[in-house]
Amino acid sequence: MGFFSKIKEGLKKTRKAVVGQIDSMLKSFKKIDEELFEELEELLVMGDVGVPTAEKICDELRTRVKKEGIKDPEEIHRLLEETVSEMLRGGEELDVSTSPSIILVIGVNGVGKTTTIGKLANNLSNQGKKVILAAADTFRAAAIDQLDIWAQRSGCEIVKQNEGSDPAAVVFDAISAAKARKADVIICDTAGRLHNKKHLMDELAKINRIIDRELPDAAKEKLLVLDATTGQNAVNQAEQFREATGITGIVLTKLDGTAKGGVVLAIKEGLGIPVKYIGVGEQIDDLQPFNSDDFAKALFAKTE
């Protein structure tokens, strides 16, 4: 299955639930009026786009309809696709411009964080980059073993210590190994949950200090992994982590298993955090770099 086909297939549930309803609604109108925009806004909110973003989309559509003199309600479908693509554009490129570059991967337990790291490592390895994985989620049972399996699958090296070790020490060792072995990218797994939120944030702050001290000039990414099936809860998580640690991008997993793909818009537009990757399946190559044009085109493809 091709690159675009995977995204299109992965967005099938969202397309059917959200875009299918929008298309049905547009067909029921003979003219473009305020009632149409009100119904559209309601459907967008129900599609997990979020109230402020839904309002902004409809305002943009009102402006374009007036400016372009559009009369046919079904033309709204095309305008909607173009508006969504434009809203999602910007910041989606992963910055791995230095050797080594470092990627800190954050997320609560259960979102698919370790699996995402394995798939991302495979993706970067396929681009010819030498990747080292840092098993710094030392608190969750079997997290180190799970990452070890992904290291083998993706052909990457792994730096690890015993369960319960200091996560920051693992990151320090990984940075030392990357320098010695001339690695291109270090990807650090982190704990998804400690016994309280403050402890977790303190641990992440400690890791950040090690990174800043040991790799002051390196390209750094802090990627937050979110589960798309949680909808607006994913937005709340993003907000909390952004405030606590500063996030450079989002990896949105499990898009193929949900009708809540509209949450991409709520995150990008509402929080100003770009989506860098989306997960659209279980296979190792099902983590796709985010492209706003492809996403919008797949989302608004005519429903089957």
BAKOLZA-526138 format. One record per residue: x, y, z of N, C-alpha, C in turn; residue in three letters. Coordinates in steps of 0.2 Angstrom, whole numbers, plus 5000, padded with zeros to 4 digits. Example, Ala and Ser with C-alpha at 12.3 -4.5 7.8 and 13.67 -1.06 7.14 Angstrom:
# residues 2
506649725039506249785039506649845039ALA 506449895035506849955036506450005039SER 
//
This chain:
# residues 304
500449945000500050005000500450065000MET 500350114996500750174995500650225001GLY 501050275001501150325006500450355008PHE 500150385002499550425003498950375005PHE 498950315002498450265003498450245010SER 498950235013498950225020498650275025LYS 498750335023498450395027497750395026ILE 497550385019496850385017496450325021LYS 496750265021496450205024496450225032GLU 496950255035497050265042496450315044GLY 496250355040495750415042495050395040LEU 494950325038494350305036493750315041LYS 493850305047493350305052493150385053LYS 493650425053493550495054493150525048THR 493450505042493150525036492350505036ARG 492250445037491550425037491050455042LYS 491350465048490950495054490850575053ALA 491450605051491450675051491250705045VAL 491650685040491650715033490950695030VAL 490850625031490150605028489550645030GLY 489550655037489050695039488950765036GLN 489650795036489650865033489350865025ILE 489550815022489350815015488650805014ASP 488350765019487650755019487250815020SER 487550855025487250915027487250965021MET 487850975018487951015012487351005007LEU 487250945006486750925000486050945002LYS 485950955008485250975011485151045010SER 485651085008485551155008485551175000PHE 485151224999485051244992485451314991LYS 485651344997486051404996486551405002LYS 487051455002487451455007487251515012ILE 487051495018486751555023487051535030ASP 486851575034487051575041486951505044GLU 486351485043486151415046486551365044GLU 486851365037487351315035487951315039LEU 488251375040488851385044488751365051PHE 488151375054488051355061487951275062GLU 487651245057487651175056488351145055GLU 488751175051489451155050489851155056LEU 489751215059490151225066490051165071GLU 489351155071489151095076489451035074GLU 489451015068489750955065490550945067LEU 490851005066491551005067491750995074LEU 491351025079491451015086491350945088VAL 490750915085490650845086491250805084MET 491550825079492150785076492750795080GLY 492750825086493350835090493850885088ASP 493550935084494050995081494051045087VAL 493551045091493651095097493251155095GLY 492951185100492451245098492851305095VAL 493451325098493751385095494051375088PRO 494251315087494551295080493951295075THR 493351265077492751255073492551325071ALA 492551375076492351445075492751475070GLU 493451465071493951495066493851475059LYS 493751405058493651375052493051405048ILE 492551415052491851445049491951515047CYS 492351555051492451625050492851625043ASP 493351585043493751585036493351565030GLU 492951525031492451505025491951555024LEU 491751595029491251645027491651705023ARG 492251715025492651765021492751745014THR 492951685013493151655007492551655002ARG 491951635005491351625001491151694998VAL 491151745003491051815001491551844996LYS 492151824997492651854993492651824986LYS 492551754985492551724979491851714976GLU 491351744979490651744976490351674975GLY 490551634980490251564979489551554981ILE 489151524977488451514978488251444980LYS 488651394977488451324978488651294984ASP 488251264989488451244995488951184995PRO 488951144989489451084989490151114988GLU 490251174986490851204985491251214992GLU 490851214997491151215004491551155005ILE 491451105003491851045004492651055001HIS 492651084996493351104993493651154997ARG 493251204999493551265003493751235010LEU 493351195013493551165019494251125019LEU 494251085014494951045013495551095013GLU 495451145009495951195008496151235014GLU 495651255018495651285024496051245030THR 495851185030496151135035496851125033VAL 497051115027497751105025498151165027SER 497851225026498251285027498351295035GLU 497851275039497851285046498451235049MET 498451175046498951125049499651135046LEU 499751175042500451185038500851225043ARG 501551195043502051235047502351195053GLY 502951185053503251155059503351085059GLY 503051045054502950975054503650935053GLU 504150975050504750935049505150925055GLU 505350865056505750845061506450875061LEU 506750905066507350935065507950885068ASP 508250855063508850815065509450835061VAL 509550905061510050935057510750925060SER 510850905066511550905068511750825070THR 512350815070512550745072512950745079SER 512750725084512050695085511550745086PRO 510950725084510250765086509950725091SER 509550755095509250715101508450725101ILE 508150665102507450665102507150635109ILE 506850685113506550655119505850645118LEU 505650575119504950555118504550555125VAL 504050585125503650595131502950565130ILE 502650545135501950525135501650485140GLY 501050485142500850445148500850375145VAL 500750325150500750255149500150235145ASN 500250195140499650165136499550205129GLY 499950255128499750295121500150265115VAL 500650215117501050185112501750215111GLY 501950245116502550275116503150235114LYS 503250175117503850135116503850115109THR 503250095107503150065100503250125095THR 503050185096503150245092503950255091THR 504350245097505050255096505350205092ILE 505150145092505350085088505250105080GLY 504650125079504450145072504850205070LYS 504950255074505350315072506050295071LEU 506350255075507050235074507050195067ALA 506550155066506650115059506550165053ASN 506150215054506050265049506650305048ASN 507050325053507650365052508250325050LEU 508250255052508750205050508650195042SER 508050195040507950185033508150245029ASN 508250305032508550365029509250365029GLN 509550315032510250305032510650335038GLY 510250355043510450385049510650325054LYS 511150335058511350295063511050315070LYS 510650275072510150285078510350255084VAL 510350285090510450255096509850265101ILE 509650215104509050215108509250215115LEU 508950265119509150265126508450245130ALA 508550185134508050155138507950195145ALA 507750255144507650295151506950295154ALA 506550245152505950235155506150175160ASP 506450185165506750135170506250115175THR 505650145175505150135181504650085179PHE 504450075173503950035171504249965169ARG 503949915172504149845171504149825164ALA 504649795161504649775154504749825149ALA 504849895151504849945146505549935143ALA 506049925147506749915144506749855139ILE 506449795141506449735136506049755130ASP 505549795131505149805125505549855120GLN 505849905123506349945118506849905115LEU 507149855119507649815116507449775110ASP 506849745110506549715105506449755099ILE 506249825100506149875094506849885091TRP 507349895096508049905093508349855089ALA 508149795090508349735086507949735079GLN 507349755080506849755074507149805069ARG 507349865072507449925068508249925066SER 508649875069509349875068509749935071GLY 509449955077509850015080510149985087CYS 510650025089510950015095510550035101GLU 510650005107510250025113510750035119ILE 510550095123510950105129510450095134VAL 510650045139510150035145510550015151LYS 510150025157510350005163509849955166GLN 509949945172509449895176508849935177ASN 508249895178507649925180507749965187GLU 507450025187507450065193508050115193GLY 508550115188509050155188508850225187SER 509350275187509250345186509150355179ASP 508550385177508450395169508950445166PRO 509050495170509550545168510250515166ALA 510450465171511050435170511050385163ALA 510550365162510450325155510550375149VAL 510250425150510250475144510950505144VAL 511350515149512050535149512450485146PHE 512350415147512750365144512550365137ASP 511950375135511750365128512150425124ALA 512150485127512450545124513250525123ILE 513550495128514250475128514350425122SER 513950375122513950325117513850355110ALA 513450405109513250435102513850475100ALA 514250505105514850545103515350505101LYS 515450445105516050395103515950365097ALA 515250345095515150305089514950345083ARG 514950405084514750455079514050435076LYS 513550435081512850425079512550485077ALA 512050475073511650535070511150565074ASP 510750515077510150535081510150485088VAL 509950515093509850485100509050495101ILE 508750435102508050445104507950415111ILE 507650455115507650435123506950425124CYS 506850365127506150345130506150375137ASP 505550395139505550425146504950385150THR 504950395156504350365160503750405159ALA 503250365158502550385156502150415163GLY 502350375168502050395175502450375180ARG 502550425185502950405191502350405196LEU 502550405203502050405208501650475209HIS 501850525206501450585205501750625200ASN 501350675198501450715192502150755193LYS 502250785199502750825201503450785200LYS 503450725202504050685202504150675194HIS 503650655190503750645183504050705180LEU 503850765181504050825178504750845181MET 504950835187505550845190506050795186ASP 505850735185506350685181506450715174GLU 505950735171506050765164506450825164LEU 506350865169506850925170507550905170ALA 507650855174508350835176508650805169LYS 508250765165508550745159508650805154ILE 508250855154508350905150508950945152ASN 509150945158509750985160510350945158ARG 510350875158510850835155510950845148ILE 510450855144510450865137510750925135ILE 510550985139510751045138511551055139ASP 511751025144512451025147512850985142ARG 512650925140513150885136513050895128GLU 512450925126512350935119512051005118LEU 512451055120512151125120511951145113PRO 512351125108512251145101511851095096ASP 511651045099511250995095510551015094ALA 510350985088509550995087509250955092ALA 508650985095508350945100507550945098LYS 507250885099506550885098506250855104GLU 505750885107505350855112504650835110LYS 504550765108503950745105503450715110LEU 502850735110502350705115501950655111LEU 501950595113501450545110500750545113VAL 500350555109499650555111499150505107LEU 498750475111498250425108497650465105ASP 497550465098497050495095496350475097ALA 496250415100495650385102495350425108THR 495750455111495550495117495250565116THR 495250585110494950645107495250705111GLY 494750745114494850805118495350795124GLN 495350735127495850715132496550725130ASN 496650705124497350715121497550785121ALA 497050835119497250905119497350925126VAL 497050905131497150925138497850895140ASN 498050835138498750815140499250855137GLN 499150875130499650915127499750985130ALA 499151005133499251075136499651065143GLU 499551015146499851005153500650995152GLN 500750955147501550935145501850995142PHE 501451035138501751095135501951145141ARG 501551155146501651195151502251175155GLU 502351115156502851085161503551075158ALA 503551055151504151035148504351075142THR 503851105139503951135132503951075127GLY 503551075122503451025117503651055111ILE 504051015107504151045100503651015094THR 503350955096502950925091502550865094GLY 502050845091501650795093501650735088ILE 501650675091501550605087500850585089VAL 500450585084499750555086499650485084LEU 499550445088499450375087498750345086THR 498650285084498050255083497450295079LYS 497650335075497150365070496750325067LEU 497050265065496650215061496050185065ASP 496150185072495650155076495050205079GLY 495050265076494550315079494250355074THR 493650385076493350435072493550505074ALA 494050515078494150575082494850605079LYS 494950595072495550625069495550705069GLY 494950735070494850805070495250835076GLY 495550795080495950815086496550845084VAL 496850825078497450855075497350935074VAL 496750955072496651025071496651065078LEU 496351025083496251055090496951065093ALA 497451025091498051025094498451075091ILE 498451075084498851125080498651195081LYS 497951205080497751275080497651295087GLU 497351255091497251275098497851285102GLY 498351245102498951245106499551275102LEU 499551275096500051295092500651245092GLY 500551185093501051135093500951095086ILE 501451085082501351055076501350975077PRO 500950945073500950875072501550845068VAL 502050805070502550785066502550715063LYS 502150675067502050605064501350585066TYR 501050535062500450505063500450435063ILE 500150395067500150325067499550305064GLY 499550265058498950245055498950165054VAL 499250125059499250055058499750025063GLY 499749955063500149915067500849905065GLU 500949905058501549885055502149935057GLN 502749915056503349955058503350015053ILE 503050015047503150065043502450115043ASP 502050105048501450135048501450205052ASP 502050225054502150285057502350335051LEU 501950385050502050425044502250495046GLN 502750525042502850595043502250635041PRO 502050685045501450725044501550775039PHE 501050775034501050815029500350845028ASN 500250915029499550945030499150935023SER 499450935018499050935011498850865010ASP 499250815012499050745011498550725016ASP 498550755023498050735028497450765026PHE 497450825024496750865022496450825016ALA 496850805011496650775005496350705007LYS 496650665011496450605013495750605018ALA 495750665022495250675026494550685022LEU 494650735017494050755013493950715007PHE 494350655006494250615000493450595000ALA 493150594994492450574994492350504998LYS 491850505003491750445007491550385002THR 491750325004491650265001490950245002GLU 
//
